[in-house]
Amino acid sequence: MALGESAGYAMAPLQAHGTLFIHPQTQVYPGMVVGESSKCQDIYINPCVKKQLTNIRAAGADEKIVLASPRVMTLEEALAYMGDDELIEITPSSVRLRKAELDANRRMRNKGKK
């Protein structure tokens, strides 16, 4: 995942894979948990992808992006949800889940050693 601001354009296709925990235009960072997968494994995604702007105009090119409401967790819900490799980050404005190891490559390497 890249460091930046999440975009609705990138989050729309991710809805098919599970439930999102963040709104569009939320600041995200590598290792942050942005949603729950419908499968039993971690999925590495980039919610910061922006739509490429071109000078060519097409009649039906721009579609309206409709996102479902994200699942906003309280502290108690986050404690019940978190896994062994996750931590809870608490700020005055939000409660976020993140991985204990922020670097995805190190997580994969450490997962293989266990």
Secondary structure, DSSP 4 states (H G I P E B T S, - for coil): --SEE--HHHHTGGGGGEEE-S-TT-EE-TTB--EEESSSS-----TTPPPPP-S---TT-PPPP--PPP----HHHHHHH--TTEEEEE-SS-EEEEESS--HHHHHHHHHH-
